[in-house]
Amino acid sequence: MSSFPTLTQPATYRIRIVGRVRNGWSDFMTGLQEVILQENGTSLTELTGTVPDQSALFGLLVHIRDLGVPLLSVEYILPAN
């Protein structure tokens, strides 16, 4: 198995955004673990989980954009089993 993500295979990602995900926003985050962090007095949300493919990842990023919160990072963790 490749150590890089493919377009059509599931993979695990860590996404960090500034702020907190409010109630009602989580419908699109099914299957993602949410952790709230504090850095320099600012709340950050870290979402970690497996997405089915690159299309689903981009859809998730569109939802985050639509929330109007700054995206800090998207990190590929590993292929899903």
Phi, psi and omega in degrees: 000139180292151176273006178244151179292155174247171180289331191244000182254149176297149178207157180259136182228155170241122181242131179241134178229159175277134178099186181243146176281122183275162176306141180091344178273346191279356180304323182276356184257020181306129179088357179258139176273132181252128176232131177264130181239161173238127176226120179052040178079007180247134176283135175235149174246130177247122179250126180230134177171179182264134174246149187295328182191179182296326178300317178294322177299314180295323176298318177298317179295326176296317177300316179297317177302316182294338176288340179077026177252144180293134176272124179268315183198155171230118185238124174286127181263302181189162176293147176283151179275000000 
